[in-house]
C-alpha cells in the first residue's frame, strides 16, 4: 500500500523509477563504427568553414589582381600626360590640358565609379576630384613607383593607385613632388570574388555528401572482418575450444585474436583439469562407498553379535574415510576457486595461528602415540594472508606428517623468520619422500607406491594451491635431525613474505 492508501499496483512512475547509477553508466556500450565516424567527420566539419574563409580571402586576392593592373595602367597614363603637359605648357595652362585628357582617358562604367586627383609639386590642386584624399606620410613613399592602398570616398570603400613624380621645377632637393592617383569602387571586385567562391563552394556541397557516403562505405567495408569473425565464433559448437585461425583476420585484429586464443587455451586446460578432477574424485569415492555398502549388507546378514560389531567397525572406518575425502575435495575446490584471494587477506601473526592449529591436532597425535611439538619464533612474525586458508594448509601438513610417522615418532611444527621471509616448517621422523617423487606428491590423488598408508592424495595438492594464492613457496627436504638412515624423515618448508612494518604517524615520532 502507498502512504495515502492506494494499492501497490497503482504506484506512480516516479515511485519506482531509479536514476541510473555510475556503475550502470559504465556498462553503456560504445559503437566502434560510430566513434571512428565521429573522429573522421568532426575534423571535416570543423575544417570546412575554415576552408570557405580561406577560399574567400584567396578569391579576393585573385579578383584584385586584374583590376589593380588596370588602375596601375591608368596611373601610368596620367603620369605620362602630366609630364607631357608640364614640358610643353606654361604653369597656368597645365591643369586644363591635363584634366581634359584625364577625363577622356578614364572611362567609368555602370558598376564602379572612377575618381582621380592630380596635385603639383607644391601640393596645389591641378585636376580631378577634390574629395579623393591624398596619401598620409607622403615622404615615406618612393617616387616613380605605382603603389596601392585602400581608402574611402564619401564613406564608400575604394581601391587607390597612386604615384609621386619628381619634376624639374620641384628641384628634387626640397622633397616637393607632384602626385597622380586614381581610385575605383569595389563592386566589380566583389562580384568577381563571389563568382570565384561560388565556383569553388558549390561543387563542395555536391562533393561533401559523396565524401560522407564513401567514408560510411569504407568504414563498413573495413569493419566487415569483425562481423565475419563474430559469425565464425557464433557458428562454433559450445564445446569447440580450438584456436581461432588468425590468418583470416586483418593484421590489426591479430593481437585480439591471439589474446582470445590464449584465453581459450587456458579455459581448455582448466576444463580438462576439472574433468580429470571429477573423474578422479568419482573413482576415489567408489572405494569407501562400496566398502560401506558391503559392510552394511554383511552386518544385515550376520546373526553373531561379534561379527555384527566387527562389520559396524569397518563401516565406521569406511564412513570416516569417505568423510575425510569429501572434506578434502571441498577444501581443494574452495582453494582453487577462491575469488580475488588477495582481497580477503589480513595481517596476522603466524606463530599464534600455528599454535592454535597444533592444539587442534594434539588429541590425534596422542591416539597415534606420536610426539607433536611446537617451536615458536622469538619475535612476532607478521604476514598478510587468509587465516582460514592458512589453517587448512597447516592442518593438511600436520595430518600428512602424522599419517606417515610410525608409532613412537615425533612431528614438530616450527615458526621462524629471516629478514625478508616468514618460515613455517613441519618435520617428521617418517620414511621421508624420495627425491624422484618430490615433484609429483603435489599432484591430485598421487600417492607413493608401497607407502601402505590410508589417504586420498589430496593433502599436498591443497597445500600447493593455498601457497600459490599467498605467493609462497613450498620445499621438501629430508629431516636434518633424523636419527636413523631407514627413517630419514621429511621437512616441509613454507616460505612467505613478511608484512612490512607499519610506519608510525608523524605526531608519534619523538626526537632526542
PyMOL commands that set and color helices and strands:
alter all, ss='L'
color gray80, all
select helices_A, chain A and resi 8-10+13-16+22-26+32-88+91-105+138-140+168-170+187-222+224-234+246-248+251-301+305-336+341-344+350-360+362-367+387-404+435-437+459-469+506-508
alter helices_A, ss='H'
color red, helices_A
select strands_A, chain A and resi 114-119+125-128+147-153+156-165+178-185+346-349+371-375+382-385+410-417+421-428+473-477+490-497
alter strands_A, ss='S'
color yellow, strands_A
deselect
rebuild
show_as cartoon
